[in-house]
């Protein structure tokens, strides 16, 4: 069965998601995360892609990207993941598929959802109970916004500047925005399965 054509975002913003095949780990060591970052940087530069938020979990990744065209977005996903799969197979002597099918790209508007999606993405390690604090998870854009740490992968979200009059105010507001649990999130965690 043929894959449905990708939906184009009027804003050029997409929630870009990849997963390991059968929930297989994509990253085992720090060098794997670094190699993936290197590929993302390379293809962002080559294809004019901007990354506003990201989180790399062990078996999947989330990005908020801005792409001028669907072709640029498709090429970004294709070349990044083809090269990472080659690296992974060679490094870990893996003979099979690395990524689950194609990447997912959900069109986004340039409104408050941009920050909300960034929040969702950066909270992944908390929601997966990998860490007690986002300060303990190094593979996301959280430190760029919450602590002002330089990150070559990130182009600042256009909505970030609305969080305060200066960088210090914005960082404090962002930390509260991302770390403050909402009632529906707490309820979600206590519902028995």
C-alpha positions as CSV (number, residue, x, y, z in Angstrom):
1,X,0.0,0.0,0.0
2,X,1.4,3.4,-1.0
3,X,2.1,6.0,1.7
4,X,-0.2,9.0,1.8
5,X,1.4,12.2,0.6
6,X,2.8,14.5,3.3
7,X,0.7,17.4,4.4
8,X,2.3,20.8,3.8
9,X,2.4,23.3,6.6
10,X,1.6,26.9,5.7
11,X,4.1,28.1,8.3
12,X,6.8,25.6,7.2
13,X,6.8,24.2,10.8
14,X,6.7,20.5,11.5
15,X,6.8,18.2,14.5
16,X,9.3,15.7,13.1
17,X,9.3,12.3,14.7
18,X,11.5,9.2,14.1
19,X,11.4,5.8,15.8
20,X,13.6,2.8,15.9
21,X,12.2,-0.3,14.2
22,X,10.2,-2.4,16.7
23,X,11.1,0.2,19.4
24,X,14.7,-0.8,19.0
25,X,17.3,1.6,20.5
26,X,18.8,4.1,18.1
27,X,21.4,5.4,20.6
28,X,23.5,3.3,22.9
29,X,26.4,5.6,23.8
30,X,27.1,9.3,23.9
31,X,29.0,9.0,20.6
32,X,25.8,7.9,18.9
33,X,23.9,11.0,20.0
34,X,26.9,13.2,18.9
35,X,27.0,11.6,15.5
36,X,23.3,12.1,15.0
37,X,23.7,15.8,16.0
38,X,26.5,16.1,13.5
39,X,24.3,14.8,10.7
40,X,21.4,17.1,11.7
41,X,23.7,20.1,11.7
42,X,25.2,19.1,8.3
43,X,21.8,18.7,6.6
44,X,20.3,21.7,8.3
45,X,23.0,23.8,6.7
46,X,22.8,22.1,3.3
47,X,19.0,22.2,3.0
48,X,18.1,25.4,4.9
49,X,16.3,23.6,7.7
50,X,15.9,25.3,11.1
51,X,15.5,23.3,14.4
52,X,13.7,25.1,17.2
53,X,13.3,22.2,19.7
54,X,14.5,18.7,20.0
55,X,14.8,15.7,22.3
56,X,16.7,12.5,21.5
57,X,15.3,9.5,23.5
58,X,17.1,6.2,23.2
59,X,14.6,4.7,20.7
60,X,13.0,7.8,19.1
61,X,13.6,11.4,18.4
62,X,11.4,14.6,18.3
63,X,12.3,17.8,16.5
64,X,10.4,21.0,15.8
65,X,11.7,22.0,12.4
66,X,11.1,24.7,9.9
67,X,11.5,23.8,6.2
68,X,10.7,26.0,3.2
69,X,9.5,23.1,1.1
70,X,8.3,19.5,1.5
71,X,11.2,18.4,-0.7
72,X,13.8,20.0,1.7
73,X,12.0,18.3,4.6
74,X,11.9,14.9,2.8
75,X,15.6,15.2,1.8
76,X,16.5,16.2,5.4
77,X,14.8,13.1,6.8
78,X,16.1,10.8,4.0
79,X,19.8,11.7,4.1
80,X,20.1,12.1,7.8
81,X,18.5,8.8,8.5
82,X,20.2,6.9,5.7
83,X,23.6,8.0,6.9
84,X,22.8,7.3,10.6
85,X,21.5,3.8,9.7
86,X,24.7,3.1,7.8
87,X,26.8,4.3,10.9
88,X,24.6,2.3,13.2
89,X,24.8,-1.0,11.2
90,X,28.5,-0.7,10.9
91,X,29.1,0.3,14.5
92,X,26.8,-2.3,16.1
93,X,27.1,-5.1,13.4
94,X,23.4,-4.8,12.8
95,X,22.2,-6.4,9.5
96,X,18.6,-5.1,9.5
97,X,16.5,-2.0,9.4
98,X,17.3,0.7,11.9
99,X,14.4,3.2,11.6
100,X,10.7,2.3,11.6
101,X,9.4,3.1,8.1
102,X,9.6,6.8,7.2
103,X,9.7,9.8,9.6
104,X,6.4,11.4,10.7
105,X,6.0,15.1,10.0
106,X,3.0,16.8,11.6
107,X,2.3,20.3,10.2
108,X,2.2,23.1,12.8
109,X,1.0,26.7,12.9
110,X,3.1,29.6,14.0
111,X,1.1,30.2,17.2
112,X,1.3,29.2,20.8
113,X,1.4,25.6,19.8
114,X,5.0,26.1,18.8
115,X,6.1,26.6,22.4
116,X,3.6,23.9,23.6
117,X,5.1,21.3,21.2
118,X,8.6,22.3,22.4
119,X,7.4,21.8,26.0
120,X,5.9,18.4,25.1
121,X,9.1,17.3,23.4
122,X,11.5,18.4,26.2
123,X,9.3,16.8,28.9
124,X,9.7,13.3,27.2
125,X,12.5,12.2,29.6
126,X,10.3,13.1,32.6
127,X,7.2,11.5,31.2
128,X,9.2,8.3,30.5
129,X,10.6,8.4,34.1
130,X,14.2,8.5,32.9
131,X,15.0,11.4,35.1
132,X,13.5,13.3,38.1
133,X,14.6,16.6,36.7
134,X,15.1,17.9,33.1
135,X,18.4,19.3,34.4
136,X,19.6,15.7,34.4
137,X,18.8,14.9,30.7
138,X,21.5,16.2,28.3
139,X,20.0,15.3,24.9
140,X,17.4,18.0,24.4
141,X,17.0,21.7,23.7
142,X,15.9,22.4,27.3
143,X,19.3,23.8,28.3
144,X,19.3,26.3,25.4
145,X,16.1,27.9,26.5
146,X,16.1,27.2,30.3
147,X,19.8,27.9,31.0
148,X,21.1,29.9,28.0
149,X,23.6,27.2,27.0
150,X,24.9,27.5,23.4
151,X,23.6,24.8,21.1
152,X,24.6,24.8,17.4
153,X,21.6,22.8,16.5
154,X,19.0,25.4,17.7
155,X,17.6,28.4,16.0
156,X,15.7,30.2,18.7
157,X,11.9,29.8,18.6
158,X,10.2,32.9,17.4
159,X,7.9,32.8,20.4
160,X,10.6,32.6,23.0
161,X,11.3,36.3,23.1
162,X,7.7,36.9,24.2
163,X,8.4,35.2,27.6
164,X,10.2,38.2,29.1
165,X,12.0,41.5,28.6
166,X,15.5,40.0,28.8
167,X,17.3,36.6,28.7
168,X,17.2,36.1,32.4
169,X,13.4,36.7,32.6
170,X,12.8,34.5,29.6
171,X,14.9,31.6,31.1
172,X,13.0,31.8,34.4
173,X,9.6,31.9,32.6
174,X,10.6,29.0,30.3
175,X,11.8,26.8,33.2
176,X,8.4,27.4,35.0
177,X,6.5,26.8,31.7
178,X,8.2,23.5,31.0
179,X,8.6,22.1,34.5
180,X,5.3,23.0,36.1
181,X,3.0,20.0,36.0
182,X,-0.6,20.6,34.8
183,X,-3.6,19.0,36.5
184,X,-4.3,16.9,33.4
185,X,-0.7,15.6,33.3
186,X,-0.9,14.6,37.0
187,X,-4.3,12.9,36.4
188,X,-2.9,11.1,33.4
189,X,-0.1,9.6,35.5
190,X,-2.5,8.3,38.2
191,X,-5.1,6.6,36.0
192,X,-4.7,2.8,36.4
193,X,-4.2,0.8,33.3
